[in-house]
């Protein structure tokens, strides 16, 4: 049986930020907790959002979101939420603040003090109810699409990087204003853009029957392929930024099909202690090897992928698409491999073990063994 559901209220346009106060009134949020990070504050993005809020609105700010959100940071933000009597959350930033906001919205309204108890691989999705506190998500990058997704990825106290997921975790409003991404530096534009690209292509290749999701994924893939270079080269390119914001949103809209081995690998890699590894960049590095690995089981799907990417018909194969992605990575300045990102060989087996236990391992069209995961890591080393 195939479950097909869509999604949430979305305001999408340059200048959409001006709608924030009216949308908060519709949701009945009058004491919001702002969840963001220090980078968004320093870049003036929180200031732009604040300008759209009434001066008499009680506001509580949490700007301590780490690059990879943690259960500990969730507790810190939750403490503020409860102390200040907040009634909803405004998440501002990339995937990290939005995922952290989902953790806070869940724990503010559900029993227990362990976020891991609600993780998907722990059977936690069934414990999540409609009581989740309302979230307004305002993305400042074009990558994760967390503003419309039902999940969030958190590094738990146990050290595992796990996903919480439920339709009840989807933000009540996604307020997507591409102008908020204009100041994103080139390396982050490239990394987040390849995150969106990977979401769309992995979801399209997943075997779950969902033709509407496939159509959305192909549109997002086409946009990401066409515009990620332009957005990286010129951050003020309005057309490129707008299309990348849509590609990111579409990539997350199709998460219900499931992702695959790229994310099964990037989740535990990004959760390794002692490193600062960008999730989207990891996806870009892992993607070519995983595309080749999936080749034998996805039928003619690579022909369609090559078509929307504008590749010659002869390149409508796993190898052809993987080579094109590798070339794109190079043009974008993505690191040439995991070794170039500073990863140590001693981490390989730990990553492979983490991939086997990741929820995305279950939805990949071809499930690698532990030995095959190790091969994929080695092939992505550079």
N, C-alpha and C positions, 0 to 999 in steps of 0.2 A: 504494500500500500504506500502511495506517495503522498505526503502531506505538503500542500502548497499554501502558504500564507503570506500576505503582504499588508503593510508594515506600519508606518507611522505618519504623523503630520510633518510635512517638509515645506519650509520656505527657502527657495533657492533663487538667488539673483544677486548681482552686484548691488550693494546698498541695502540688502535685506536686514542688516543689523538694526535699521531704524524701526523695525517691526517688533523689537524685543519686548518693550513694555506692554504693548497691546496683547502680545501672546502670553506673557506672564499673567495678565489679568484673566485671560480665558482659562488658564490652568488653575487659577486661584493661588498662585505662589506669591506670598507677600513678605516672607522672611527667608530669602535664599541663602544657601551656603555657596560661595563661589569656589570651585575646585579648579586650580590651574597650577602652573609651575613658575619658578623664578625667571625662566627665560621669557615667558609670555609677558610677565610684569615688566621686565627690563626692556623688552621690545616695544612697549607701549600698547600692546594688544588688550590687556586688561583695562587700560585707560580708555580705549575706544569703546569697549563694552560699557564701562561705567558711565560714560557720557550719555548713554541711551536709557539709563535707569533714573527714576524719580529721585530727587534729592532727599526726600523723606522716607525712602524705602530702607528698612533695617537690613544691612548687608554684613555678612561674616565672610572673611577671606581666608582660604587655605591655599597657600602657594608652595607647599612643600612636596609636591608630587615628584618622585624620583624619575629618572629616565625610563626605568622599567618599574612599574608600580608594584608596591609590596603590601603584604598583609599588615605590616607594622604601620606603614603610612596610612592605610585605610583606617586603622584604629585611631590614629592621631586626628584625622579629619572627622571621624565619627564622634569623637569627644567634643569637638567644636560644635558639630551639628546639634548634639543633644544639649550642650550647655546653653546655647543661644536660642533654643526652641525653634530651629529652622523647620520649614515646611516644604522644602524642595531644594534642588541643586541646579546650579548653572555651571556646566563644565566647559572650560575654554582651553583650547590647545590641540595637540595631536592625540593619538590614541591613548597615551599614558594618563592624562587627566580624565579623559572620558571613561576609561576602564576603571580607574580609581573611583570615580563618581558612582559607577554601577555597584562597586563593592560597598560604598557607604550607603547608598540608597537601599541596598539589600539588608545590610546589617542593622540599619536604623529601624527596620520594620519587621524583622524576623528574629526568632529566638536563638540563643547560643552566642558564644564569643569566638567561634572558629569559622573563618571564611572558607577554609578548605573543606568543611563539611558540606558546603554547597557546590563544590567543584563537579564538573560533568563526569569525570572518570570515577568519582566517588558516589555516583548516583544522586548527586545533589540537585539536579534540575527539577526533579519531582517535588522537592521540598519548597520550591520558590512559588509564592502565591501572588495574586494581584495587589497585595498590600505594599509592594515596592514603592518607595517615595518617588515623586515625579522628577524627571531630569529634563533639562533643556541643554542640548549639546550644540556648541558653537565651535566647529573645527577651524583651526588656523593652519593646517597642513592638508595636503591632498594625498592621503595614503591609506590609513587603516579603514576609513569608512565607519568607525565605531559609532558615529552619530546616528546611524540607522540599523546597527546590528544588534542582535540579541545576546551577544557575549562580551566578556571582558577577560583579559589574561593578566593574572596576578602572580607574583612570586610569593609563595606562601611561607609561613614561618618554618616549615619543614625544608625549605630550599627548593622545592619543586615549583616550576612555572606552569600553572594550571589555569584552565578556563572555567569560568562560571557562565552559565548560559540558560536563558529562558526567554520566551516572548515577552514576559513581564519586565525584563530588563531593558527592552528597547526604549530609548528616550521618548518622552511624550511629544517632543518637538525637536526636529533637526533644523537649526537655523544656519543655512550655508551661504555665506557671503564670500565669494572668491576674492574680493578686495583684501580680506584679512590674510591672504597667502602671498600678497605681492612682495613682502619683505623677507620671505623665507630664503636663506642662503642657498647657493647652487648645489652644494653637496647634500643638503637636506631635501631640496627639491628633487634631486635625482633619486635619493634613497627612498623617500616616501612615494615618489612616482612609480618606482619599481615595485613597491609594496602593492599599490593599486593594480599594476599590470599583473603581478603574480596572483592576486586574489581572483581576478577575472579569468585567467587562463586555467588555474587549478580548478576553479568551480566548473568551468565548461568541460574539462576533461573528466570530472567525477562521473561515476556511472549511474547515479540516481536519476530517475526519470522525472524531469521537470522542464519541459520545453519553454515556458515563459522565462525561467531563470537562465536557460541557455541563450535565449535571444538577448536578454539584458547583459549577460557576460560578454557576448560577442561585441555588443555595442561599446561596453566599457573597455574591452581589449583594444578595439579599433581606436578609440579616443586616446587611450594611454600610449599606444604605439606611435600615433601621429603627433602628439603634442608634448610628450615628456621632454624631448630635446629642446623644443622651443621655450618651454617654461624654465628649463635649467639655464639656457643661454641668456634669456631676458625675463627676469622676474616680473617686469611690468607689462608683459604681453597679456593683455586682458583676455583675448580669445583663448590663448593656451591655458591660462590659469583657470578660466571658467570650464573648459573641457576637462582639465585634470580633476577639478572638483567633482564634476559629474562622474568621471571614470572611477574615482575613489568611492563615491556613494553607490554606484552600480555594483562595484566589486563586493561591497558589504551586503547589498540587497540579495545577492545570490549565495551568501554563506550557508543558507539552509540546505544546499546541495552537499555541503561538506568541502573541506579543502583537501590537502594531500601531503605527500612526503616532504615537500619543501617546508611546510609549516611544522610538520612533525619533527623536523631537524632544527629549524630555526628557533622554536620555542625553548628546548633545553639548552641550545647554544647560547641564546640570549640570557638565560638564567644562570650561567656559570658565574661564580663569585670571582672577583678580582679583575673582571673585564668590563669594558663599556662598549658593547656591541649593538649597533643600530639594527633593529628588527628588519626594516625594509631592505637595508643593504645586505643583510644575511640572506634574505629571500632571493635577491638578485644573484648572489654568488652561488647559491644552491640550485637555482632554477635550471640551468642548462643540463646538468647531470641528471636531474630527476625527469626532465622531459625525455631524454634519451631512454631512461629506464622504463618509462611508461609506454614507449612506442609500440611494443608488441601487443598491448591489450586495449588500446583506445580506438581501434578500427580506422575509419577514414576521418576522424575528427581533426587530424592535423592538416588535412586539405582545406577544411573550413577556416582553421586558424591562419594558415598561410594566406588564404584569400583576403581575410579582413586586414591582415598586415601588409597586403600589397606585394607579397613575395611571388616570384615566378612559380608556375604550376609544378615545376620539377622540384621545388623546395618544400612541397606540401607533405613533408615527412617529419618524424621526430628529429632526425639529424639536421634537416634543413632549418627547422624552426629554432632548434637549440643553437645552431651556429649564428642565426640572426640575432638571437637574444644576447649571445656572448659579444657580438660586434656592437650591439647597442650599449651593453655595459661598459665596454671600452670607450665608446664615444662620450658617455656620461661621466667618465672618471671614477666608476665603481672600482673598488680594489680588485686586484686580479685573482684573489682567492682568500681562503681563510687564513693562510699563513701571513699574507700581507695585512690582514686585520689584527695581527698580533696573537693569534691563537696558538697554543702549544700542543704538540703531538700527544702529550700525555692525556689530553682531554677527549681523544677520539672515542674510546670505548664508553666513556661516561655519556657522551652525546648520543651514541647509538642506543644505549640502554634507555635514555630519556625518550628518544623517538619512539621506541616500542611501546612505551607507556602513555604516549600523548594521544589525545582524542582524535587528532587529525590522521593518525595511523589507521584508524578504523574506516575512514572514508576515501583513502587514496585508491585510485583504480587498480593499482598493482601493489600489494602489500609486501614491502621488503622484509627479508629476514634480518637478524642482527648482523650477520656477515655482509649482507647486501647494503645495509645502512653504513657499515664501515667503509665499503667500497665507494658509496656515494660521497661520503665525507672526504675520502682520499682524492677522489676525482675533482672535488671542489677546492682542493688545497691551494692550487695555483703553482 
